[in-house]
Amino acid sequence: MKFCSHCGASVNQRIPSGDNRPRFVCDQCQAIHYQNPRIIAGCLPVHGEQVLLCKRAIEPRRGYWTLPAGFMENGETLAEAAARETWEEACAQVRALELYTLFDLPHIHQVYMFFRAELHEGAFGIGEESLEVRLFHEHEIPWSELAFPTIGRTLECFFADRKHRVFPVRNEAITRWQKPSPTA
């Protein structure tokens, strides 16, 4: 960051009074510019014994499979963001959203939150950010073609939890790239 978004003057990084971390502070108006993690909200849409995945049409990881998810917007709840992203990427409506996985990714300043959800009437399509969208049985999941560790871990948890029909909310930190495995 080079300039203040309040007045346009230059900023410098320093620890403001009463704080304990370096922040960008405006040299003129003294506005402190906090940089906080981005929240990614998404769904694990389920239809019967299948889950819905989207093949990404955008970078990063274009051509890899993902759960529908994206950055939360101001003015919406987590569940609204997850449902909106599912509609945008998979032209799918979801219902009965339940928070399922929460991942801290401190190395890239992101927090991922996925909801288990029912795919309404089994209907879906290809959204603007997807090359392909389809339902997968567990044995069909393209594990080596998943876009992000959060996707693989959410699927691993889901298939393991589904055996017992108990779906606790899981909170984990992913501190580096971890290649998804086909077993939980």
N, C-alpha and C positions, 0 to 999 in steps of 0.2 A: 504494500500500500504506500503510495507516495503523497496523496492529497486528501484533505479532509472532505468528507461528503456533506458536511454542514456549511462550510464557508469557502472551500477551495484552496486554503492555504496548505503549506507543506506539513507533513507529520513526521515525527521521530518516534522510535521505539524506546520506551523507558518504563520503569515501574512507577505507576502513579501513587501518590500518597494514599495510604490505607489499603493498598493492594499488595500482592506478593508475586505477580507475574508481569513480564514485559508486555506492554500494550502499545498500540499506535496512538499517540496523543498529538492533537493539533497544536502547532506552535503559536497560533494566533488566538483561537477561541477556546482552547484547552479541552475540546471534546475528546472523550476517550472512545476509541473504536474497538469494541470487543469482537473477537472472532471466535465463534462457537461451533461445535460440531453440527453437521447437517443431519437431518432426520429423514430416513428412507422408510416409507410405509408400503406394505404389500400384502398380498393374499396368497394363501395356499388353497386354491379352489379345488374342491373335491366333488366328484360326480360318481356316485356308486363306489366302485373299487378303484377308480382312476383319479389322477390328478392332472390339472391343466398346466401346461408349460408353453412358453412363448420363445421362439427363436429370434434373438435380437437383430433389428435392422439398423441399429445405431451403435457407435462406439461409446464407451469401451466394450470390447468383447463381442463385436458384431459377428453374427453367425453362430453364436453359442446359445444354449438353452437357459432360460431363467423362469422364475416365478414372476408374475406381473407385479411390479413395484417401481417406485420412483420417489422423488423428493416431495416432501410434504410442503404444502403451500400455506401462506399466512391465511388465517381466517377459517381453517378447517380442522376438524378433529382427526385423530389418528385413523379411526375407522372410516371416516369420509375420504381421507387421502388414499387409503388402501382400496376402497371400492372404486374411487375415481381412476386410479392407476389401472385397475383390472379392466374397467370399461375402455380406457384409452388404448391399452395394449392388446386386449383380447376381445373387445366388443362383448364383454360378458358382464352380466349382473350377478352379484353375489348377495347372499343373505346369511343370517345367523353367524355373524363374524364374532370370533372369540380369539383374544390375544393368545398367541402360541409361542413364538420365539422372539427373543430380544437379544441382539448382538451388539457389543461394543467393539468398534474397530478404531482404537485410538491412533494407530499409525497413519490413518487416512482421514481422521477427524469426522467419522460417521457413526451413526447409530441406526441399526436396521431393526424394524419391528414387523413381524409377519402375523397375520390373522389366519386361523383356519376358517374356511367359509364354504358354504354350500353353493355350488354352481347352479343358479336359478334355471330350471327347465333344461339343463344340459346345453344351453345355447351359447355359442361363442363364434368369433370370427377373427379376421386378421386386422389389427389396429395399425395405425401409422408407424409405430415404432417396432413392428414385428414383421418378420419375413414369413413366418409360419406359426400356427397355433394348433396344438392338438392335445388330446387326452392320452395319458400313459398309464398302463398297469405298472406295478412295481418292477416286474422283470424286464420291462421295456425302457426304463429310464436310461437316457444316454449319459451315464455317470462321467465319462471322460470328456463330455462336451458341455458340461455345465459352466455357466459364465463366472460364478463367484462362489467362494467358500460358504457364504451364508445360505445359498440355495441348496448346496449339497448337504449341509448340516441340518437344515430345516426338513429336507426330505428324509434323511437318515432317522431323525427323531420321530417324524410322522409314521414311517413304516414300522418302527420299533414299538411306538405307543399304540398303534392301531391293533396290534396283536392282543393287547390287554384292554383295549377300548378306554384307556385312561390317557388324557392329554394335558399334562401339567404345563404351566407356563415355564419356559426355560429361558434362563438368562446366562449368557456366556460371553467371554471376551475372545476375540480372534485377533491375535497380535501379529500374525504374518499370514501369507498365502498358504492355505492348506488344501491340497488336492482332495476333492470328495472321493469317498470310497463307496463301493456298492453295498457294504454291510454296516449295520449300526453297532 
